[in-house]
Amino acid sequence: MKYYVTSDTHGYYSLLKAALEQAGYFSEQEAHRLVILGDLFDRGGEAKEMQDFILQQMASGNLILVKGNHEDLFQELVTEDDGVMNHCHSNNGTYDTVLHLTGFDLKQALCDNYGFADAAKQTPLFAKIIPSMVDYYETENYIFVHGWIPCVENWKKGRQYDPHWRDADPIRWEMARWYNGMDAVKTYRGKKTILCGHWHTSYGHSKFENRGSEFGADADFSPYYAPSIIALDACTAFSGKVNVVVLEDELLHGKSRNAERSASEK
């Protein structure tokens, strides 16, 4: 099976489409799947186009969606916070995404936060896309996550490898979606390579390879490869790029965890 893997598309549909075209996704004749490692929306201005594209890919049966921290933020805004804008939702672009997808203007949303939240719950993103997401996906040689796999939090030694990470509870998975995998990999003891997003790849190139700065003119936002990790977040809002890598591996049936099902276990 061939896998086209990307991450942190953040509502930049045109850039995602161009990156997939360049990688050969749309002309692929062999059995293949598209894997997106979370953070589908927020920051970019093409939320409706991205939502339509995701629905089309879901209908094809070739899409695997891993849940990101921005999907958690979306759910938090429309359920726990009842559509009320706060600093986190504003800064992360979540509020703007809901405006785009619901058709509410800012004045309407601020005056009727409950109606705003109810409208958000009717969007395909909330009703269909997020419930289809998994905490992780796994093949014979690879593990696909958003930030990293859940770790043991040790206040003396930092984050340590947990061999039972697959059985982590929903709270630990939510925490793991915020991890920087390029730092966390140093304590990883598993045998498979982990593909992750969430943290800009220029961090790894700068800190561990001495290749450019994180956000200067010399910053490198290409995929970051190191033992046991491939990081993909191109910080699209800053770089104007979306990373796509193409892998071939064998299916491993039954190795994924549905984020919505695990959340219901709380």
N, C-alpha and C positions, 0 to 999 in steps of 0.2 A: 504494500500500500504506500502511495506517495502522499506526503503531508505538506501542505503549504501553511506555514505558521507565521502569524503576525500578532501584534499586541498594541494596546493603548492607542487605538485609532481616534478616539476622542472627538468624534463627529466630523472628521475630515474625510468625507466620503470620496471626493475627487482624487485626493492623494492616495487613498487606499486602492481605489480602482486602478490608478496608474501603476502603482507598485505591483499589483497582482497581474496586470497585463504584461509588465516587463518580466515578471517571473514565469510567465507562461501558463498561468492558472486557467484562464478562460479558453485556451486552445488545447488543454491537456486531454489526451485520449485514453490514458491508462486510468485504472481505478485510483481515485484520489479523494482527499478530504481537505477542507479548509479549517484550520484551528485558530481561533482568536482568543488570546489570553487576557480577556477582560478589558474594562474601561472603554466601552464602545462609544460613549458619548461624553459630552461636556467639553467646553472650550471651542470647538469648531462650530461653524454656522450651518452645517448640513445635516442636522439631526433627522429631519424627515427623510432625506435621501438615504441616510445610513440605516434608518429603521426599515425602509422599503427593501433595501439590499439584503439586510439580515433575514427578513421574512422570506425573500426569494430563495436564499441559500438554505434556509431551514426546510422549505418545501421540497428542495432537491434531495434532502437526506444526506448531504455531504458535509454538513457543518457541525463542528464541535465548539461549543462556547464555554469557556472557563470564566467563572465569576471574578470580577475585579472589585476593588474598594469603591469605585465610583458607582457601581451597581448597588452596593450597600448604602451609599449616600443617597441615591435616588429613593430607595425604599424608606430610608429614615425620614426624608423630607415629606413624603406623601402619606406615611402611616404614623410614625411616632411624633412628628412635628406638625402634622395636620396642615401642610402647605405653607407654614410660616417661614419666611425668609430669615436666615441668620447669617452670621459672618462666614461660617464654613460653607454653606450652600451657595452663597454669593461668590466667594473667592474661587471655589472649585468648579464653577460653571454649571452646577446642578440645577439651580433655579432657572437659568436661561434655557437649559434643555427642556424643562417642563413647559416653559412659555412657548417654545417652538413647537413642541409636540401637541400641546393642547389648543393652541391658537389664542390663548388668553393674552391680553396685553398687560403691562406691568400694573396699571391702575386697577384693572379688574382683579388681578391676582392678590394685590395687597388689600383690597376692600372685601374680598370674599375668599379667604384662604381655604375654607372648608369646600367650597365649590371647586376651587383650584385643585385641591387634593383629590376630590372625587373624579374630576376630569382626567387627572393623571393616572388614576387607577383603571380608567377605561382604555388607555393607550396600549397598543400591542407590546410596547417595551415592558410595561408592568404586568400585563395580563398573560403574555405568551413568551416573550423573549427571556426575561429574567427567570421565570420558573423552569426553563429548559437548561439553565446553566449548571455546570458541575464545579465542585471545589477543585478537582484535579482530573486529568485524563492520563492514561498510562498505556504505553505500548511495550514491546519486548525490551527495548533499550532506552526509552525516553519517558520522562515524567513531565507533564505540562501543567504549570500553575500560573498564578498571577504574580504575587510577590515572591513567595517561597513556600516550602512545606512548613507545617507547624513544628516549632522547636520547644525544647525544655528551657524555660526562663530561669537562669541561674544568676543571682545578683553579683556573685563573685567572678564567675567565668563568662558571663554573657550568655548568648543563645547557644545551646548545645543540641547535638543531633538526637532525635527521638526515633528509635527504630520502629515505634508503633504509631508513627505520624498519620498513617491512613485512617486510624480509628479516633483521631482527635475530634473533640466536640465542636459544635458550631462556633462558639466564642473563640476558640483557638484558631479556627480557620479564618475568621474575620480578622484576627490579629495578624495572621501570617500574610494576609493580602497587603499589609502595609510594610512588610520587611523589605530590606534591600538585599536581594539575592547575591549580589557581587561581594558583599561582606559576609553574609550568612554561610556561603559555600565553604568557607575555611574550616568549619566544624562538621561538614557533611561527611558521612561515612557510608553512604549507599553506593551501589555499583552503577546505577543508571545516570545518564546525563539529564539534568533538569533544565527545561526551557522556561524562562520567566520574563516578566515585563516589570511594570510599575516604576522602576528607577532608571533614569536616563543613562544610556550606555556610555556616554562621554565620561561618566564618573569612573567606570572601570578602566577605560583606556588611559585616563589621566593619572589615576591613583596607582594602578598596578602595572601599567606598561609605559608610563612616562610619555604618552603620546598626546600632546596638546593639553589644553585647559578644559574645564568643564563647560564653559559657556562663552569662551572667547572666539575670535575669528578662526583659531586653529582647532576648535573642538571637533572631536570625531564621534559622530552619532551612528556609525555603522554597528552591526551586531557585535557584541562582545563575546569572544570565545576564550574559555579557559578550562582546565580540567574539571569535568563534572557540571559545567554550566554553559548555557548559551543565553545571553540576555538580549532583549529585543527592543526595549522602549527607546524610540528615536527622539523623544521629547518633541513631538511633531509640531506643537504650537510654536516652538522656538526654531526648530531646524527646517521645517517645511518638508520633512521626509517621513515615510513610513517604511519600516523594515519588514521584509518578507524573506524567510529562509525555507528551503525545500529539502525535505528529508524523506528517506525511504526506510520503512520498518514494518515488522510484522504486527498484526493486531493482537491484542491481549484482551479477550472478552471479559467483561465484568469488572474491569479495573477503572472505575470512575466513581465519584461520589456526587450525588445531586445536591446542590447547595440548598434548594428549596425544601427538599425532603429532610435534609439534616437540620435545617432551621426549625422545622416543625417538631423536632425532637427536644427542643429546649424545654 
